[in-house]
Amino acid sequence: MPDTPETPGPHEPSLDEQIAAYQREFRDLDPQVEKVVSALGRLNRRMNVAYGRQVAALGISNAEWEVLKTLVVSGAPYRLGPGELAKRLGLTPAAMTHRIDRMAGEGLVTRDRDENNRVRVIVELTDEGRTKWLEAMRMASSFEEDLLQDLAPEERVVLGEMLTRLLRRVEDAQPDAGGRLTDLD
């Protein structure tokens, strides 16, 4: 039986148990707010684990997936400089260099000098990298459809709009929160 808010993992209390414990210690807690925030946190954690397992089955790491995704989102011809990649991923240049070295060795990206500016390096998605990205997207799409299967199309629209409003509020309050506090490599 999968974990649900009512049947959490072996060491994790249910959301209601967690909120009750919080309320014992912090009487000003709004249980409705805490339930939403705690459920979002658990959902995010579990989804990250599921995505990690999917990309691991493809022989890539979450960190490599992030680079592939960033190159694809940049648009054809799927090329960026290492500095721009680091900035978009919220990484230090050293961490980005380490990641690119590993991915180039695996044939997922190439790293070449810019023909127009020989000082500049360009990282480009390879056919192998694009194939891995597409397969990861197929797996994620299936997982996400299963995740939302109990929601009607109009509920999905409303949920998407509500979560987007929450995201905007966090982004407005914490504009620098898109990056990492520490490197993950």
N, C-alpha and C positions, 0 to 999 in steps of 0.2 A: 504494500500500500504506500503510495507516495506521501511525502510530507504535505500537510495542509496547515492553515492557521490553527485548526482544531487538533491535528495530530502532528506536532512538530518533530524534528529530528530527535535523536536519543538524548542530547544534552541541552536542548533548547526548549524553554517553556512555550506554551501557546501564547498567542498575542494577548489574550485575556489575562492569563497568568502574569505575563510580563507587565501589563498595564496595572494590574492590581498591586504588584510589588512596587512599581514606581509610585503609585498613589499613596501607599503606606509611608513612603519616604519623602514624597513631595506632594503635599496636599493641594497645591495650586494647579496641578496637572489637568489639562482638558483631555479626558479619555478618548473623545472622538478624534481630536487632532493627533494624539499619540498613536491611535490605531491606524490612521491613514499613513503617517510617517513611518511607523514600524513595519507596516505591510509593504510599503514601497521599498524600504531598505532590504527586507528579506527577499522580496521578489527580485530586486536587482542582484543581490548576492547569488541567488539560485540560478538566475538566468546567466550570469557570468560563468558559473561553474559549467552549466550546460553548453554554452558556446565554447568554453575552453576544451571540453571533451570533444566537441565536434571538430574543431580545428586540429586538435592533437591527433585525431583519427586520420587527418589529411597529411600529417607529418610536419605541421607548422605550429608555432606558438601563438598565443594571444598577441604578443608583442609584434611578431611578424605579420599577423593578420591586420593589425593597426596600420602598418606601413603600406600593405597591399591596398587596403581600403582608402587610405589617404591619397595614394597615387591614382586610383580609379576615380575618386571624387574630383580630383584636379582636372579630369577630362583628358581626352586624347590629345597628344600622344602619350599620356600617363608619365610625365617627366617633371621632376622638381629637383631643386638643389638640396643638399643635405641640411643646410641652415633653415630653409623653408620647411622641410619635413620636421625638423626638430621643433621649430616654433609651433607648427600645427598640432604636434603630438605632445607639446609641453615637456620636452626632454632637453637635457643638456646636449651640446654638440658632441661631447665625448660618448655619451650613451648612444646617440644617433649613429656615430661612426662605428661603434661596436655592432650595433644592430645591422647596419648596411653591410659591413664586412661579412657577417654571418649569412645574411640573405644572398649576397653575391656569390658566396661559396656554395650555396644550395641551388643556385640558378634561378632564383625568384626575381632578382633585379640585376641590372648592370650598372656599373659606375664608370663613366667616361668623362673626359675633358669636354667642355663646351667648345664646339668648333668655332664659335664667334668670339669666345673669350677663353683662351687656353688656361687661365688661372682658375676659372670656375669649373666645378664638378657638377655633373648632372646624373641623377639616379633615375633609371627608367625601368618600368615594369616589363618583364620578359613574358613570352607566351606561356611558359610554365607558371609564372606568378599569376597571370590572368586566369589560367585554368584552375589554380588552387582557389583564387578569389571566387570564381563562378561556382565551384563545387561547395565552398563554404556558404555562399549565398543560398544555394539550393537547400542545403541542410538547415540553415537558419530559418528560411522561409517556411519550411515544413514544420519546424518546431514552433514558430510563432503562430502559424495557423492553428495548430493543436492548442496552444496556450489560450487563444481567443475564441475557441470553438463554441463556447457557451454564451458568447455575446452576439446579439443581433447586430446587423450592419449599422443601424442607427445608434446603438449603444457604443459600438466601436468609434463612431464619429464623435460622440459626446465625450467618451473617455479620452480620446486623442486630444480634443480641444481643451479639456480640463487639465490634463498633464502638461500640455504645452503652456498653459497659463501659469502653472506652478513653476515650470522650467524658466519661463521669462522672468518671474519674480526673483528666483535665485540668481539668474544671470545679471539682472539689474542690481541686486544687492551685493553680489560677489562677482564682478566682471572678470576677475583674474582666476576664477575657480575652474576654468576649462582645462588647465594643465595638471601636472602632477606635483605633489608636494615633494616626492622623491622619485628617482628613476626606478623603473621596475626591472631593469636588466641586471 
